[in-house]
Amino acid sequence: MTETIGVAIGVGVLALVFIYLGYLMWKKEKITLLHSYHYDKVSPSDKKIFCKISGLGVIFIGIGLLVTAIIIGITDSALSFIAFALGFIMGLALLIYAGAKYNR
């Protein structure tokens, strides 16, 4: 049981890091948190929307991790992977969409 709580706390801390980084990208427009080739062709007029979509993508990944941590902490179930997978897929889809649309 102690191992499970440790894992849940570790995943929860990682989730909060992702949520914070997403917030910085979205609200503070910290585009440099991404590697330069992910934003080098984004026009200055599209920077705000690119940061919003990319930030939301990272936040979705963080939310998926947070829900996973909660499920692990409560049930110690491997089904928590479903929450992570959904958050990761949604977040990655937003990141790919932002890059494909605005980094051309």
JOJO-V688907 format. One record per residue. N is the residue number from 1. RES is the residue in one small letter. PSI is psi as a letter, one per 30 degrees, with the letter a starting at -180 (999 if undefined). OMEGA is omega in whole degrees, 0 to 359 (* if undefined). D_FIRST is the distance of its C-alpha to the first C-alpha in whole Angstrom. Layout:
N;RES;PSI;OMEGA;D_FIRST + N;RES;PSI;OMEGA;D_FIRST
This chain:
1;m;e;180;0 + 2;t;e;178;4 + 3;e;e;181;5 + 4;t;e;179;5 + 5;i;e;178;6 + 6;g;e;178;9 + 7;v;e;180;10 + 8;a;e;179;11 + 9;i;e;179;13 + 10;g;e;179;14 + 11;v;e;179;15 + 12;g;e;178;16 + 13;v;e;177;19 + 14;l;e;178;20 + 15;a;e;180;21 + 16;l;e;176;23 + 17;v;e;179;25 + 18;f;e;180;26 + 19;i;e;179;27 + 20;y;e;178;29 + 21;l;e;176;31 + 22;g;e;177;32 + 23;y;e;179;33 + 24;l;e;179;35 + 25;m;e;186;36 + 26;w;e;188;37 + 27;k;e;182;38 + 28;k;f;179;39 + 29;e;h;178;41 + 30;k;i;183;39 + 31;i;f;182;40 + 32;t;f;174;40 + 33;l;f;174;36 + 34;l;l;176;37 + 35;h;k;188;39 + 36;s;e;181;43 + 37;y;f;176;44 + 38;h;f;182;41 + 39;y;g;186;44 + 40;d;f;181;47 + 41;k;g;178;49 + 42;v;k;181;48 + 43;s;l;179;51 + 44;p;e;179;51 + 45;s;f;180;51 + 46;d;f;185;48 + 47;k;e;184;46 + 48;k;e;181;45 + 49;i;e;176;44 + 50;f;e;179;42 + 51;c;e;179;40 + 52;k;e;182;39 + 53;i;e;179;38 + 54;s;e;178;36 + 55;g;e;177;35 + 56;l;e;177;33 + 57;g;e;179;32 + 58;v;e;178;30 + 59;i;e;178;29 + 60;f;e;176;28 + 61;i;e;178;26 + 62;g;e;178;24 + 63;i;e;177;24 + 64;g;e;177;22 + 65;l;e;181;20 + 66;l;e;177;19 + 67;v;e;177;19 + 68;t;e;180;16 + 69;a;e;179;14 + 70;i;e;180;14 + 71;i;e;178;14 + 72;i;e;181;11 + 73;g;e;182;9 + 74;i;e;190;10 + 75;t;f;186;10 + 76;d;h;184;9 + 77;s;k;176;12 + 78;a;f;178;14 + 79;l;f;177;17 + 80;s;f;178;16 + 81;f;f;180;18 + 82;i;e;179;21 + 83;a;e;178;21 + 84;f;e;182;21 + 85;a;e;180;24 + 86;l;e;179;26 + 87;g;e;181;26 + 88;f;e;181;27 + 89;i;e;179;29 + 90;m;e;180;31 + 91;g;e;180;31 + 92;l;e;178;32 + 93;a;e;178;35 + 94;l;e;178;36 + 95;l;e;179;36 + 96;i;e;179;38 + 97;y;e;181;40 + 98;a;e;180;41 + 99;g;e;181;42 + 100;a;e;184;44 + 101;k;e;190;46 + 102;y;f;181;46 + 103;n;i;180;46 + 104;r;999;*;50
